[in-house]
């Protein structure tokens, strides 16, 4: 039997690509568990592999290094959070107030509901590498664009578009820093209070944007 045939053999009904994906998923989960508790700087590839129940050979099958795993975990979490937030906002359409409330509630409850996720998304990726800093800035802009898509008025002059962009980025940055503070224990507000405060800020900003000529 040739090497190609051996590589393509199925085990337990799963082919090689499916088994590799399963191993990658186990490593992603291990990364979330360890980076989100002990912290990225304190966790080695060996520890991740041990936690996942895999050898280092399988780690390098899916990731170049520890930073690559952190990026992989971060990107998967962000994709899920963004999709769930957008879906919640869309389900509340066409009422803008309801869309803002629904999106904020899902976003905030998702992060505050899992300490590992909150620590990794809000804290561990900050300054981890130049590559992750670029990605983190992209994510902030992605969420700002998500808000803009909900609150954007009809086609307006370029100055109004610039104001909208600055406003949504300010809101995203504000929510991000508030949740960082909360995660680090500097705020003792309830989750409901966090949602209410952020909603109040978003509605005030939306009213201000809507009143612009």
N, C-alpha and C positions, 0 to 999 in steps of 0.2 A: 504494500500500500504506500502510495506516495505521501510526501509531507503535506501537499495541498489537500489531499483527501483526508488526512488525519486532522488538519486544522479545521476542516469543515464538518467533522463528525458532530452529532447531536448527543447531548447528555441530559437525561431527565426531560426530554422534549424541547431543550433549548439549544440553539446553535451558538457558534463561537461569539458572534456579535452580541447576542443577548446576554451571554455569560459575562462578557466584558462590561456591558452596560450595568449589569447587576453589581459587579465589583466596583465600578465607578460610583454607583449610588451608595454603596456601603462606605466608601471613602469620604464622599460628600457628607454623609450623616456623621461619620466620626469627626470630620473637620468641624462641623457645627457643634457637636458635643464638647470637643476639647477647646477649640478656639473661643467658643462662647462661654466657657467656664474658667479654665486655667489661663486663657489668653494666648494670642498668636505667638508672642515672643517666647513663651515658656514651653511650647509644644514642639516636639521633634517629629520628623517623618517616621521614625521607628515607633514612637508612641501612637501616632495615627494608625499605622498598620496593625499594631497590637490591638488597638481598640476596635478596628474593623475586622479583625480576625483574618488578615491577609499578609502575605509576605511583601517585602519591599519591591520585589520584581513586579508585582501587580500594581503597586503605587505608580511606578514609572511607566507603566503601560498606559496610564491615563493622564498623568500630570508630570510636568518637567521638574518641579520642585515644590517646596512648601508654600511659596508665594502663589504659585499657579493653583494650588488647591484652595487657598484663601480666596482667590479671585473666582474660582469655580463655585464655591459655596455662596459667596456674595452675589454673584450674578443670578444664581438659581433662586435665592431668597428674594432679590429685587424683582425678578420676573414674576414670581408668584404674587408678591405684594402689589405690584403695579397692576397686574391683571385683575386681581380681586377688587382693588380700589376703583378701577375704571368700570368694572362690571356693576358694582354697587351704585356708582354715580349714574350710570346709564339707565339702570332699572328705576331710578327716581325721576327720570326726565318726564315732562319738560320743565318742571319747577326747579329753577336754579338754586333756590334756598335749600330745597330738599336734596338736590344732587350734592351740594357742598356738604351738608350734614351727613349724608349717607357715605360719601367717600371718606370724609375725615374719620367717621366712626370706625369703618373697616380698617383704615390705615393705622390709627392709634391703637385700637384693640388688638390688632395682629401683633404689633411690636411689643406692647406692654403685657401681652398674654404669654410671651415666651422670653424669659430672661436671656437665654442663649442667643436667640435671634437679635434681640435688642442690643446686646453687647457687641455682637459681631458687626451688625449693620451700622450702628451709630458710633462705635468706639474703636474696635479692633482694626478696621480698615484705614482709619485716619492716620496718615503718615507712614503706612506700612511699606510703601514703595512709590516711586514716581508713577509707575504704571497704574497703580490702584488709586492714586490721587486724581489722575486724569479720568479714570472711570467713575470715581465718586462725584466729580464735578458734572460729568455727563448725566449721571442719575439725578442730581438736583435739577438740572435743566429739563430732563424728561418729565419729572413730576410738576415742574412749573408749567410746562407745555400742556400737561393733562388738566391743570386748573384753568389755564387760558382757554382751552377748548370748551370748558363748561361755561365760563363767564364772559367770553369774548363778545363784544357788541357787534353790530353790523359793520361792514367794511368802513374803516375810518382813516384819517390822515396818518402819515408815518409817525408823527409825534405822539398820537394816541396809542399806536401799536407799541412804541417804545415805553410809554408809561405802563401799559398792560404788562409787558415783559418784566420791567423792573418791579412792579407790584407783586406779580406772582412769584418771582424769585425771592422777594423779601418775605413773603408768606411761607414759602417752603423752607427757607433758612431759619425763620423764627420757630416753626414747628420742630424742625430738626434739633435745634439747640435746646428747646424746652424739653424734648424727650431725652436728650443727652443728660441734662441736669436731673431729670426724674430718674433715669436709669442709674446714675451715680449716687442717688440718694439725697441730692440737694433740694429736692422738692418733695413735699409729702402730700400733694394733692391726690384725690382719687382719680381713677380713669375717667369717670363721668365729668369731673371738674376740668380735666385736661381737654376733653372733647368740647365741653361747653365754651371754654375760653377760646380755643382755636376757632370754633364756629363763629363766635362773636367777632373775632378779628377778621375772618374771611368775609363775613356778611358786611361789615363796615367797609372793607376794601372794595367789595363788589358794588356797594351803593355809591362809593366815591367814583369808581370807574364809570358806572352807568350815568352819573350826573355830568360827566365831562362832555363839552360841546363837540 
